[in-house]
Amino acid sequence: MDKIVPIIYMVGVLLLVLPSFLNSNNSFKTFFTNLSIWIAIVLVVLSLYFVFQYLVWKFTKLINLIKCRLTRYKYLYESSD
């Protein structure tokens, strides 16, 4: 259900925007220019999203490593007393 609702919204937005987009791009050159600009924008947004996801994954892995080492040092410190 969490994935169906955004898909419905995206299809709705596409249906609302597409007629105006096609109407304003009456020549093929203008259409392909605008289409390539939109493809470039989508690729940039997707690239930023995947880079952000990768950085979050690396940061989470680093935090877990630090927690593990702190727990280990705490255990060694307590057992030495």
C-alpha positions as CSV (number, residue, x, y, z in Angstrom):
1,M,0.0,0.0,0.0
2,D,2.9,2.3,0.7
3,K,4.1,2.0,-2.9
4,I,0.8,2.1,-4.6
5,V,-0.3,5.6,-3.4
6,P,2.8,7.4,-4.7
7,I,2.4,5.6,-8.1
8,I,-1.2,6.7,-8.3
9,Y,-0.2,10.3,-7.5
10,M,2.6,10.3,-10.1
11,V,0.2,8.9,-12.8
12,G,-2.3,11.6,-11.9
13,V,0.3,14.4,-12.2
14,L,1.5,12.9,-15.5
15,L,-2.1,12.9,-16.8
16,L,-2.5,16.6,-15.7
17,V,0.8,17.8,-17.1
18,L,1.1,15.7,-20.3
19,P,-1.5,17.4,-22.4
20,S,-0.1,20.9,-21.8
21,F,3.4,19.6,-22.4
22,L,2.5,18.1,-25.7
23,N,0.5,21.2,-26.7
24,S,3.4,23.5,-26.0
25,N,5.8,21.3,-27.9
26,N,4.3,21.3,-31.4
27,S,7.5,20.8,-33.3
28,F,9.7,17.7,-33.0
29,K,12.8,19.8,-32.3
30,T,11.2,21.6,-29.4
31,F,9.7,18.4,-28.1
32,F,13.0,16.4,-28.1
33,T,14.8,19.4,-26.6
34,N,12.4,19.6,-23.7
35,L,12.2,15.9,-23.3
36,S,16.0,15.7,-23.1
37,I,16.0,18.4,-20.5
38,W,13.5,16.5,-18.4
39,I,15.5,13.3,-18.8
40,A,18.6,15.1,-17.6
41,I,16.7,16.5,-14.6
42,V,15.4,13.0,-13.7
43,L,18.8,11.5,-14.0
44,V,20.4,14.1,-11.8
45,V,17.7,13.7,-9.1
46,L,18.1,9.9,-9.2
47,S,21.9,10.2,-9.0
48,L,21.7,12.5,-6.0
49,Y,19.2,10.0,-4.4
50,F,21.5,7.0,-4.9
51,V,24.6,9.0,-3.7
52,F,22.6,10.1,-0.6
53,Q,21.5,6.5,0.1
54,Y,25.1,5.2,-0.3
55,L,26.4,7.9,2.1
56,V,23.7,7.1,4.6
57,W,24.5,3.4,4.3
58,K,28.3,4.1,4.8
59,F,27.6,6.4,7.8
60,T,25.3,3.8,9.4
61,K,28.0,1.1,8.9
62,L,30.6,3.4,10.5
63,I,28.3,4.2,13.5
64,N,27.7,0.5,14.0
65,L,31.4,-0.2,13.9
66,I,32.1,2.6,16.5
67,K,29.3,1.2,18.8
68,C,30.8,-2.3,18.5
69,R,34.2,-1.1,19.4
70,L,33.0,1.0,22.3
71,T,31.1,-1.9,23.7
72,R,34.2,-4.1,23.3
73,Y,36.4,-1.6,25.1
74,K,33.8,-1.0,27.8
75,Y,33.6,-4.8,28.4
76,L,37.5,-5.1,28.5
77,Y,37.7,-2.1,30.9
78,E,35.0,-3.5,33.2
79,S,36.5,-7.0,33.3
80,S,40.0,-5.7,34.1
81,D,38.8,-4.3,37.5
